[in-house]
Amino acid sequence: GIYNPSLLLMRVKSKSKLKTILLYFINIHV
């Protein structure tokens, strides 16, 4: 999927980094 970098950064800060990164890579591969 397409991610807004600033949104991604906000998500990394507000939620757990690993969870956000996992979701990010899952969206790329799917």
Stockholm file with secondary structure:
# STOCKHOLM 1.0

chainA/1-30         GIYNPSLLLMRVKSKSKLKTILLYFINIHV
#=GR chainA/1-30 SS CCCCHHHHHHHHHHSCHHHHHHHHHHHHHC
#=GC SS_cons        CCCCHHHHHHHHHHSCHHHHHHHHHHHHHC
//
